[in-house]
């Protein structure tokens, strides 16, 4: 008997832990190989973006409001990067 799926966001159980441990491994490798540090930081920032994209697609049929919220979060990130481009010295 399989346990019931209690995850409301539509994320698989393995997605966030895998992203976290890959990030930890990259950060640890960045101590020995400093060129990997930027990749590690980028990966840590990318994991929530990937999760929001997954939710936006996977939950579309089950919970459209959740998908729209994930798309709004992704849209907010786009706005931040666009506005950042207009700031001097950014």
GITAHU-V724246 format. One line per field, one symbol per residue. phi: phi as a letter, one per 40 degrees, with the letter a starting at -180 (. if undefined). burial: I if it has 24 or more other C-alpha atoms within 12 Angstrom, else O. A space follows every 10 residues. Layout:
phi=???
burial=???
//
This chain:
phi=.ccccbcccg cccccccccc cccccccccc ccbdcccccc ccccccdccc cccccdcccd ccaccccccc cccccccccd cccdccccgc
burial=OOOOOOOOII IOOOOOOOIO OOIOOIIOOO OOOOOOOOOI OOIIOOOIII IIIIIIIIIO OOOOOIIOOI IOOIOOOOOO OOOOOOOOOO
//
